[in-house]
Amino acid sequence: MKEITTPADLKYDAKGLIPCVVQQYDTGEVLMVAWMNEESVGLTLKTGTTWFWSRSRQELWNKGATSGNMQEVKELWADCDSDTLLVKVDSPGPACHTGNRTCFFKRVEGGAR
């Protein structure tokens, strides 16, 4: 297994961003998808909580800093191409800004069931 030793070892897009899937570590539930940049990856590793890059606000944000629903990082993984991240967290409260447990609560009708 190849180790990524620094955030700089990851592959970011032209805007300096990498997508990150957030998953509850013990159940496998997918909670959200957000974007990270090299700085937010470093902060996530340093603090043990999730940090992301807000594309709309153009600023870093620490998930749960305002709501109190902090995500404790258990593991951080890169995919085979090092261009997508999976962060396994303990997220005791809602992960979605709508107050839902997960951001994935809208079924797209007409698809596979």
C-alpha positions in Angstrom: 0.0 0.0 0.0 1.5 3.3 -1.1 1.4 6.1 1.5 0.6 9.7 0.7 3.1 11.5 2.9 2.0 15.1 2.5 -1.0 17.0 1.1 1.3 18.1 -1.8 1.4 14.5 -3.0 -2.2 14.6 -4.0 -3.5 15.6 -7.4 -5.6 18.8 -7.4 -7.6 20.2 -10.3 -6.8 23.4 -12.2 -8.4 25.4 -9.4 -6.3 23.7 -6.7 -9.2 21.6 -5.4 -9.8 17.9 -4.8 -13.2 16.3 -4.1 -13.7 14.7 -0.7 -16.4 12.1 0.1 -17.2 12.1 3.9 -18.3 8.8 5.3 -19.4 7.8 8.8 -16.6 5.5 9.9 -18.6 2.8 11.7 -21.6 2.5 9.5 -20.3 3.3 6.0 -23.1 5.9 5.6 -22.1 8.6 3.0 -22.7 11.9 4.7 -21.6 14.6 2.3 -19.2 15.5 -0.5 -17.1 18.7 -0.3 -14.0 20.2 -1.8 -10.6 20.5 -0.2 -7.5 22.4 -1.2 -3.9 21.7 -0.1 -4.3 23.9 3.0 -7.6 22.3 4.1 -6.1 18.8 3.7 -3.2 19.9 5.9 -5.5 21.4 8.5 -7.7 18.3 8.6 -4.6 16.2 9.2 -3.2 18.6 11.9 -6.4 19.2 13.8 -8.2 15.8 13.5 -11.4 17.6 12.3 -12.6 18.2 8.8 -11.7 21.4 6.9 -13.0 22.2 3.5 -12.8 24.9 0.8 -16.0 26.8 0.2 -16.2 27.5 -3.5 -19.1 30.0 -3.1 -17.5 31.9 -0.2 -13.9 31.4 -1.4 -12.7 30.6 2.1 -11.8 27.7 4.4 -14.4 26.3 6.7 -14.1 23.9 9.6 -17.2 21.6 9.5 -19.2 22.1 12.6 -17.4 25.1 13.9 -20.7 27.1 13.8 -23.3 24.4 14.3 -21.3 22.4 16.9 -21.5 19.3 14.7 -17.8 18.7 14.4 -16.5 15.7 12.5 -13.8 13.8 14.2 -11.4 12.3 11.6 -10.7 8.6 12.0 -9.0 7.9 8.6 -8.1 9.8 5.4 -7.7 7.9 2.2 -6.8 8.9 -1.4 -8.1 6.9 -4.4 -5.9 5.0 -6.8 -5.2 8.2 -8.8 -4.7 10.4 -5.8 -7.3 12.8 -7.1 -10.3 12.1 -4.8 -10.3 11.7 -1.1 -12.4 9.7 1.3 -12.5 10.8 4.9 -13.9 8.5 7.5 -15.3 10.4 10.4 -17.3 10.2 13.6 -20.1 12.7 12.9 -22.4 12.7 16.0 -24.8 15.3 14.6 -26.3 16.2 11.2 -23.7 16.5 8.4 -26.0 18.5 6.1 -26.5 22.3 6.4 -30.3 21.5 6.1 -30.2 19.7 9.4 -30.4 16.2 7.8 -28.1 13.5 8.9 -26.7 13.1 5.4 -26.8 15.4 2.4 -28.1 12.5 0.3 -31.8 12.5 1.0 -33.3 13.3 -2.4 -34.1 10.3 -4.5 -33.8 10.8 -8.3 -36.9 9.2 -9.7 -36.8 7.1 -12.9 -33.5 5.5 -12.0 -32.6 2.1 -10.7 -34.2 1.0 -7.5 
